[in-house]
Amino acid sequence: MTAVLHVIPSLAGGGAERQLQYLGKSLVSMGFDVHIAYLYEGGAKLEDFQGVVLHKLQSRSNYDFRLLIQLYFLIKKVNPDIVQSWLIQSDILS
């Protein structure tokens, strides 16, 4: 099974977040193992991410060095075939 890890700053319900929600559910329905790493929940309904494994990263701010360490260990744990980042903050972190 192909594993995909998406990294996004928040699940606040904006355009990118909504596209990730649609993509995640579609990938799960096609048999992919889909994971999402995020920092902030915002106004998202987490139950809308059916079949997707969510990983909340802990941080004090967007510049917290611990984010890099957490993402490193998450990648080792999940062992994804693909890591996709969403938005600039996640591009830099990923």
N, CA, C and O atoms as a MOPAC input file, in Angstrom:
PM7 MOZYME 1SCF
protein

 N      0.84500 1    -1.17200 1     0.00000 1
 C      0.00000 1     0.00000 1     0.00000 1
 C      0.89400 1     1.24100 1     0.00000 1
 O      1.87100 1     1.30900 1     0.74500 1
 N      0.56100 1     2.19300 1    -0.81900 1
 C      1.32100 1     3.43000 1    -0.90500 1
 C      0.88600 1     4.38300 1     0.20400 1
 O     -0.30500 1     4.64300 1     0.37900 1
 N      1.86100 1     4.90100 1     0.95300 1
 C      1.58000 1     5.84100 1     2.03600 1
 C      1.93000 1     7.25500 1     1.58900 1
 O      2.95900 1     7.48900 1     0.95600 1
 N      1.04400 1     8.19500 1     1.93400 1
 C      1.23200 1     9.60000 1     1.59000 1
 C      1.10900 1    10.42000 1     2.86800 1
 O      0.15800 1    10.25400 1     3.63200 1
 N      2.07400 1    11.30200 1     3.09400 1
 C      2.02000 1    12.21300 1     4.23500 1
 C      1.88400 1    13.63600 1     3.71100 1
 O      2.74300 1    14.12200 1     2.97600 1
 N      0.80500 1    14.29500 1     4.09300 1
 C      0.58500 1    15.69500 1     3.74600 1
 C      0.94600 1    16.53000 1     4.96900 1
 O      0.59900 1    16.16900 1     6.09300 1
 N      1.63700 1    17.63800 1     4.75600 1
 C      2.01100 1    18.54300 1     5.84900 1
 C      1.37900 1    19.89500 1     5.55100 1
 O      1.60800 1    20.47200 1     4.48800 1
 N      0.57600 1    20.40600 1     6.50000 1
 C     -0.14000 1    21.66100 1     6.30300 1
 C     -0.15100 1    22.41400 1     7.63200 1
 O     -0.24100 1    21.79200 1     8.69000 1
 N     -0.06000 1    23.74700 1     7.58900 1
 C     -0.02200 1    24.50300 1     8.84200 1
 C     -1.29000 1    24.37000 1     9.68900 1
 O     -1.20100 1    24.25500 1    10.91200 1
 N     -2.45900 1    24.38500 1     9.06300 1
 C     -3.68300 1    24.31900 1     9.85500 1
 C     -4.77300 1    23.59500 1     9.08900 1
 O     -4.66800 1    23.36300 1     7.88500 1
 N     -5.80700 1    23.24900 1     9.80800 1
 C     -6.99900 1    22.66800 1     9.21200 1
 C     -8.16400 1    23.62900 1     9.42400 1
 O     -9.27000 1    23.21100 1     9.76700 1
 N     -7.90800 1    24.90900 1     9.22100 1
 C     -8.86200 1    25.96700 1     9.55100 1
 C    -10.03600 1    26.07100 1     8.59000 1
 O    -10.97000 1    26.82600 1     8.86100 1
 N    -10.02800 1    25.36300 1     7.50900 1
 C    -11.18400 1    25.38200 1     6.62800 1
 C    -11.06400 1    26.31500 1     5.44100 1
 O    -12.08000 1    26.64000 1     4.82600 1
 N     -9.87200 1    26.75700 1     5.09400 1
 C     -9.67700 1    27.59700 1     3.91500 1
 C     -9.65700 1    26.76100 1     2.64900 1
 O     -9.98900 1    25.57600 1     2.67900 1
 N     -9.27100 1    27.37000 1     1.53900 1
 C     -9.26800 1    26.69700 1     0.24700 1
 C     -8.32200 1    25.51800 1     0.17300 1
 O     -8.71000 1    24.43900 1    -0.27500 1
 N     -7.08700 1    25.70700 1     0.60500 1
 C     -6.10900 1    24.61300 1     0.56000 1
 C     -6.53600 1    23.47600 1     1.48000 1
 O     -6.39100 1    22.30100 1     1.14100 1
 N     -7.05500 1    23.83100 1     2.62900 1
 C     -7.48800 1    22.82200 1     3.59800 1
 C     -8.64800 1    22.00700 1     3.04100 1
 O     -8.70600 1    20.79100 1     3.22400 1
 N     -9.56800 1    22.68200 1     2.36100 1
 C    -10.71100 1    21.98400 1     1.77000 1
 C    -10.24900 1    21.06100 1     0.63800 1
 O    -10.73800 1    19.93800 1     0.51800 1
 N     -9.31400 1    21.52600 1    -0.18800 1
 C     -8.78700 1    20.68300 1    -1.25600 1
 C     -8.07300 1    19.45600 1    -0.68400 1
 O     -8.18200 1    18.35800 1    -1.22800 1
 N     -7.35100 1    19.64900 1     0.40500 1
 C     -6.67700 1    18.52400 1     1.05600 1
 C     -7.69700 1    17.53000 1     1.59800 1
 O     -7.48600 1    16.31900 1     1.52800 1
 N     -8.78500 1    18.03300 1     2.12900 1
 C     -9.84100 1    17.16000 1     2.63000 1
 C    -10.40500 1    16.31100 1     1.48600 1
 O    -10.55800 1    15.09900 1     1.63700 1
 N    -10.70900 1    16.92500 1     0.36100 1
 C    -11.23800 1    16.18100 1    -0.79400 1
 C    -10.21200 1    15.17100 1    -1.30700 1
 O    -10.54500 1    14.01800 1    -1.58100 1
 N     -8.96600 1    15.61600 1    -1.43200 1
 C     -7.90300 1    14.75100 1    -1.93000 1
 C     -7.66800 1    13.57200 1    -0.99200 1
 O     -7.53100 1    12.43200 1    -1.43700 1
 N     -7.62200 1    13.85600 1     0.31000 1
 C     -7.38400 1    12.79700 1     1.29500 1
 C     -8.44400 1    11.71600 1     1.24300 1
 O     -8.12600 1    10.52700 1     1.23100 1
 N     -9.70800 1    12.12600 1     1.21300 1
 C    -10.79000 1    11.14200 1     1.16200 1
 C    -10.76100 1    10.34800 1    -0.14000 1
 O    -11.03800 1     9.14900 1    -0.14200 1
 N    -10.42500 1    11.01000 1    -1.24800 1
 C    -10.34800 1    10.30900 1    -2.53000 1
 C     -9.21000 1     9.29600 1    -2.54900 1
 O     -9.36500 1     8.17900 1    -3.04200 1
 N     -8.05700 1     9.70400 1    -2.00200 1
 C     -6.91700 1     8.78100 1    -1.95800 1
 C     -7.22300 1     7.56300 1    -1.09300 1
 O     -6.86500 1     6.44000 1    -1.44600 1
 N     -7.88700 1     7.78700 1     0.04400 1
 C     -8.26800 1     6.67100 1     0.92700 1
 C     -9.19600 1     5.72100 1     0.17800 1
 O     -9.05000 1     4.50300 1     0.28300 1
 N    -10.15200 1     6.26900 1    -0.57800 1
 C    -11.09300 1     5.41500 1    -1.31000 1
 C    -10.40100 1     4.60700 1    -2.40700 1
 O    -10.91700 1     3.57300 1    -2.83300 1
 N     -9.22800 1     5.07400 1    -2.87000 1
 C     -8.46200 1     4.34600 1    -3.89000 1
 C     -7.44300 1     3.38900 1    -3.26400 1
 O     -6.69500 1     2.72600 1    -3.98200 1
 N     -7.41100 1     3.31300 1    -1.91800 1
 C     -6.56100 1     2.33700 1    -1.25600 1
 C     -5.23300 1     2.87400 1    -0.73700 1
 O     -4.38600 1     2.08900 1    -0.31000 1
 N     -5.02900 1     4.17500 1    -0.76100 1
 C     -3.80600 1     4.76400 1    -0.23800 1
 C     -3.89000 1     4.87600 1     1.27800 1
 O     -4.97800 1     5.00300 1     1.83900 1
 N     -2.73900 1     4.83000 1     1.93700 1
 C     -2.61700 1     5.07100 1     3.37400 1
 C     -2.28700 1     6.55500 1     3.52200 1
 O     -1.15400 1     6.95900 1     3.26000 1
 N     -3.25500 1     7.37300 1     3.93600 1
 C     -3.10800 1     8.82600 1     3.93200 1
 C     -2.95400 1     9.35300 1     5.35400 1
 O     -3.74000 1     9.02500 1     6.24300 1
 N     -1.92500 1    10.17900 1     5.55300 1
 C     -1.65100 1    10.82700 1     6.83800 1
 C     -1.56000 1    12.32400 1     6.61200 1
 O     -1.09500 1    12.77700 1     5.56600 1
 N     -2.01200 1    13.10000 1     7.60900 1
 C     -1.89300 1    14.55300 1     7.55600 1
 C     -1.26100 1    15.03100 1     8.85300 1
 O     -1.75500 1    14.73300 1     9.94100 1
 N     -0.15600 1    15.78100 1     8.73100 1
 C      0.48300 1    16.42400 1     9.87800 1
 C      0.08400 1    17.89600 1     9.84300 1
 O      0.18000 1    18.53700 1     8.79700 1
 N     -0.36200 1    18.43600 1    10.97200 1
 C     -0.81600 1    19.81700 1    11.02100 1
 C     -0.47100 1    20.43700 1    12.37200 1
 O     -0.17700 1    19.73500 1    13.34000 1
 N     -0.51500 1    21.78700 1    12.41700 1
 C     -0.20600 1    22.48900 1    13.64700 1
 C     -1.45000 1    22.95900 1    14.38300 1
 O     -1.56300 1    22.78000 1    15.59500 1
 N     -2.38700 1    23.56300 1    13.65000 1
 C     -3.56600 1    24.18100 1    14.26800 1
 C     -4.83400 1    23.61100 1    13.66600 1
 O     -4.92000 1    23.38400 1    12.45900 1
 N     -5.82000 1    23.38200 1    14.52600 1
 C     -7.09300 1    22.84300 1    14.05200 1
 C     -7.98900 1    23.93400 1    13.49000 1
 O     -8.62200 1    23.73800 1    12.45200 1
 N     -8.05300 1    25.06300 1    14.14800 1
 C     -8.94000 1    26.12900 1    13.68200 1
 C    -10.38300 1    25.70100 1    13.75000 1
 O    -10.82300 1    25.14900 1    14.75800 1
 N    -11.12500 1    25.94800 1    12.69200 1
 C    -12.55000 1    25.63400 1    12.67900 1
 C    -12.89000 1    24.35700 1    11.93900 1
 O    -14.05600 1    24.12800 1    11.61800 1
 N    -11.92200 1    23.53400 1    11.66500 1
 C    -12.16600 1    22.32000 1    10.87000 1
 C    -12.93200 1    21.28000 1    11.67400 1
 O    -12.78600 1    21.16900 1    12.89100 1
 N    -13.74400 1    20.53200 1    10.96300 1
 C    -14.40900 1    19.38600 1    11.56400 1
 C    -13.53500 1    18.17800 1    11.26600 1
 O    -13.48000 1    17.71200 1    10.12800 1
 N    -12.86100 1    17.67700 1    12.27000 1
 C    -11.91400 1    16.58300 1    12.06100 1
 C    -12.59400 1    15.31300 1    11.56200 1
 O    -11.95300 1    14.47700 1    10.92500 1
 N    -13.88100 1    15.16300 1    11.84300 1
 C    -14.58600 1    13.97500 1    11.35100 1
 C    -14.78300 1    14.01800 1     9.83400 1
 O    -15.12500 1    12.99900 1     9.23200 1
 N    -14.57200 1    15.18900 1     9.20100 1
 C    -14.66700 1    15.29500 1     7.74200 1
 C    -13.49600 1    14.61700 1     7.03900 1
 O    -13.54900 1    14.38800 1     5.83100 1
 N    -12.45100 1    14.29700 1     7.77600 1
 C    -11.27100 1    13.63500 1     7.21000 1
 C    -11.40400 1    12.12400 1     7.41200 1
 O    -10.56100 1    11.50300 1     8.05900 1
 N    -12.45000 1    11.54600 1     6.86200 1
 C    -12.76600 1    10.12900 1     7.05800 1
 C    -11.69200 1     9.23400 1     6.45900 1
 O    -11.34600 1     9.36100 1     5.28500 1
 N    -11.17100 1     8.33300 1     7.27500 1
 C    -10.17900 1     7.38200 1     6.81200 1
 C     -8.75900 1     7.90400 1     6.78800 1
 O     -7.82500 1     7.14700 1     6.52500 1
 N     -8.58100 1     9.18900 1     7.05800 1
 C     -7.26000 1     9.81400 1     7.04600 1
 C     -6.72100 1     9.82000 1     8.47600 1
 O     -7.45800 1    10.11800 1     9.41600 1
 N     -5.44500 1     9.49300 1     8.64200 1
 C     -4.82000 1     9.51700 1     9.96500 1
 C     -4.25800 1    10.92500 1    10.18700 1
 O     -3.41600 1    11.39300 1     9.42000 1
 N     -4.72900 1    11.59000 1    11.24100 1
 C     -4.29800 1    12.95600 1    11.55100 1
 C     -3.23800 1    12.94100 1    12.64100 1
 O     -3.35000 1    12.20500 1    13.62200 1
 N     -2.19500 1    13.77100 1    12.45900 1
 C     -1.11000 1    13.89100 1    13.42400 1
 C     -0.95800 1    15.36600 1    13.77500 1
 O     -0.53100 1    16.16400 1    12.94000 1
 N     -1.30200 1    15.72900 1    15.00000 1
 C     -1.16500 1    17.12200 1    15.42400 1
 C      0.24100 1    17.34300 1    15.96300 1
 O      0.66400 1    16.67700 1    16.90800 1
 N      0.96000 1    18.28100 1    15.35900 1
 C      2.30000 1    18.63800 1    15.82500 1
 C      2.17700 1    19.68500 1    16.92700 1
 O      1.35700 1    20.59700 1    16.83000 1
 N      2.98200 1    19.55700 1    17.96500 1
 C      2.94000 1    20.48100 1    19.09600 1
 C      3.97500 1    21.59100 1    18.90600 1
 O      5.13000 1    21.32400 1    18.57200 1
 N      3.55200 1    22.82800 1    19.12100 1
 C      4.49900 1    23.93700 1    18.99000 1
 C      4.01400 1    25.13600 1    19.79200 1
 O      2.83200 1    25.25900 1    20.11200 1
 N      4.95500 1    26.01000 1    20.10400 1
 C      4.63100 1    27.27000 1    20.77000 1
 C      4.35400 1    28.36500 1    19.74700 1
 O      3.62200 1    29.31500 1    20.02500 1
 N      4.94500 1    28.22400 1    18.55800 1
 C      4.75700 1    29.20500 1    17.48900 1
 C      5.12700 1    28.54900 1    16.16300 1
 O      5.53000 1    27.38700 1    16.12400 1
 N      4.98500 1    29.30300 1    15.08300 1
 C      5.36200 1    28.79900 1    13.75700 1
 C      6.86200 1    28.58900 1    13.62700 1
 O      7.31100 1    27.88700 1    12.72100 1
 N      7.63700 1    29.18300 1    14.51300 1
 C      9.09800 1    29.14400 1    14.42800 1
 C      9.72800 1    28.19600 1    15.44000 1
 O     10.94100 1    28.23000 1    15.64500 1
 N      8.93100 1    27.36300 1    16.06700 1
 C      9.40600 1    26.43800 1    17.08800 1
 C     10.25000 1    25.33200 1    16.43900 1
 O      9.76800 1    24.62200 1    15.55600 1
 N     11.49100 1    25.18700 1    16.87100 1
 C     12.41200 1    24.20300 1    16.30300 1
 C     11.91500 1    22.77500 1    16.51100 1
 O     12.27000 1    21.87400 1    15.75100 1
 N     11.09900 1    22.56900 1    17.53400 1
 C     10.58400 1    21.22300 1    17.81000 1
 C      9.73200 1    20.67900 1    16.66300 1
 O      9.58100 1    19.46500 1    16.52500 1
 N      9.17700 1    21.56600 1    15.84400 1
 C      8.37800 1    21.12000 1    14.70600 1
 C      9.20500 1    20.26400 1    13.75500 1
 O      8.74100 1    19.23600 1    13.26200 1
 N     10.42700 1    20.70000 1    13.50700 1
 C     11.31600 1    19.96700 1    12.61300 1
 C     11.62000 1    18.57400 1    13.17200 1
 O     11.62100 1    17.58500 1    12.43900 1
 N     11.87400 1    18.51600 1    14.46500 1
 C     12.18200 1    17.23900 1    15.11000 1
 C     10.96400 1    16.31300 1    15.07000 1
 O     11.09000 1    15.12800 1    14.76000 1
 N      9.79200 1    16.85500 1    15.38300 1
 C      8.57400 1    16.04600 1    15.35900 1
 C      8.27600 1    15.52300 1    13.95700 1
 O      7.89300 1    14.36500 1    13.78700 1
 N      8.45300 1    16.38000 1    12.96000 1
 C      8.19500 1    15.95600 1    11.59000 1
 C      9.18700 1    14.88100 1    11.15900 1
 O      8.81500 1    13.93300 1    10.46800 1
 N     10.43600 1    15.02500 1    11.56100 1
 C     11.45200 1    14.01600 1    11.24200 1
 C     11.03800 1    12.64300 1    11.78600 1
 O     11.07300 1    11.64800 1    11.06300 1
 N     10.64800 1    12.59900 1    13.06000 1
 C     10.27000 1    11.32200 1    13.66600 1
 C      8.94500 1    10.80200 1    13.11000 1
 O      8.74800 1     9.59000 1    13.02700 1
 N      8.04800 1    11.68700 1    12.73400 1
 C      6.79700 1    11.25500 1    12.11900 1
 C      7.06400 1    10.60900 1    10.76300 1
 O      6.46000 1     9.58900 1    10.43200 1
 N      7.96400 1    11.19800 1     9.97800 1
 C      8.31600 1    10.61800 1     8.68200 1
 C      8.94900 1     9.24700 1     8.87200 1
 O      8.65300 1     8.32300 1     8.11400 1
 N      9.81300 1     9.10000 1     9.86700 1
 C     10.41800 1     7.79300 1    10.13100 1
 C      9.36500 1     6.76800 1    10.55400 1
 O      9.44000 1     5.60100 1    10.17000 1
 N      8.38300 1     7.20700 1    11.34600 1
 C      7.33700 1     6.30700 1    11.83600 1
 C      6.38400 1     5.88100 1    10.71300 1
 O      6.10300 1     4.69400 1    10.55200 1
 N      5.89600 1     6.84400 1     9.94800 1
 C      4.92000 1     6.56700 1     8.89700 1
 C      5.58800 1     5.91900 1     7.68600 1
 O      4.97900 1     5.09500 1     7.00400 1
 N      6.83200 1     6.29200 1     7.42200 1
 C      7.59400 1     5.79800 1     6.27400 1
 C      6.82100 1     5.99100 1     4.96200 1
 O      6.56900 1     5.03000 1     4.23600 1
 N      6.44500 1     7.24900 1     4.66700 1
 C      5.62400 1     7.49900 1     3.47800 1
 C      6.43400 1     7.37900 1     2.18500 1
 O      7.64500 1     7.60000 1     2.16200 1
 N      5.73700 1     7.02900 1     1.13400 1
 C      6.34200 1     7.02100 1    -0.19100 1
 C      6.39900 1     8.44300 1    -0.75200 1
 O      7.28000 1     8.77000 1    -1.54800 1
 N      5.45900 1     9.27400 1    -0.33300 1
 C      5.36400 1    10.66300 1    -0.79400 1
 C      5.12200 1    11.56900 1     0.40200 1
 O      4.29300 1    11.26200 1     1.25800 1
 N      5.84900 1    12.69400 1     0.46400 1
 C      5.56800 1    13.75300 1     1.42900 1
 C      5.19300 1    14.98100 1     0.61800 1
 O      5.98900 1    15.47800 1    -0.17900 1
 N      3.97600 1    15.46700 1     0.82300 1
 C      3.51600 1    16.65000 1     0.10000 1
 C      3.26000 1    17.75400 1     1.09900 1
 O      2.57800 1    17.54900 1     2.10300 1
 N      3.81300 1    18.93700 1     0.82300 1
 C      3.59600 1    20.07800 1     1.71300 1
 C      2.59600 1    21.04000 1     1.07800 1
 O      2.50900 1    21.16600 1    -0.14400 1
 N      1.85500 1    21.70400 1     1.93900 1
 C      0.84400 1    22.66000 1     1.52400 1
 C      1.15400 1    24.00100 1     2.16900 1
 O      1.32100 1    24.07200 1     3.38600 1
 N      1.23100 1    25.03500 1     1.40000 1
 C      1.44800 1    26.41600 1     1.83300 1
 C      2.90400 1    26.62800 1     2.26500 1
 O      3.60800 1    25.67200 1     2.59200 1
 N      3.33500 1    27.85900 1     2.26200 1
 C      4.75300 1    28.20400 1     2.42300 1
 C      5.34200 1    27.70400 1     3.73100 1
 O      6.45200 1    27.17300 1     3.73600 1
 N      4.63400 1    27.85800 1     4.83100 1
 C      5.17900 1    27.43200 1     6.12000 1
 C      5.53200 1    25.93800 1     6.09300 1
 O      6.58800 1    25.54100 1     6.58600 1
 N      4.67100 1    25.13400 1     5.53200 1
 C      4.94100 1    23.70000 1     5.45900 1
 C      5.99200 1    23.36900 1     4.40900 1
 O      6.72900 1    22.39400 1     4.55400 1
 N      6.06600 1    24.17100 1     3.35700 1
 C      7.12600 1    23.96400 1     2.36300 1
 C      8.49900 1    24.08400 1     3.00800 1
 O      9.38500 1    23.27000 1     2.75100 1
 N      8.66900 1    25.08200 1     3.82900 1
 C      9.95700 1    25.31100 1     4.50000 1
 C     10.24000 1    24.19300 1     5.49400 1
 O     11.35700 1    23.67700 1     5.53700 1
 N      9.26300 1    23.81600 1     6.28100 1
 C      9.43100 1    22.76400 1     7.28200 1
 C      9.70500 1    21.41100 1     6.63000 1
 O     10.55200 1    20.65100 1     7.10100 1
 N      9.00200 1    21.11600 1     5.56600 1
 C      9.15000 1    19.81100 1     4.91400 1
 C     10.45500 1    19.72200 1     4.16300 1
 O     10.74700 1    18.69300 1     3.55400 1

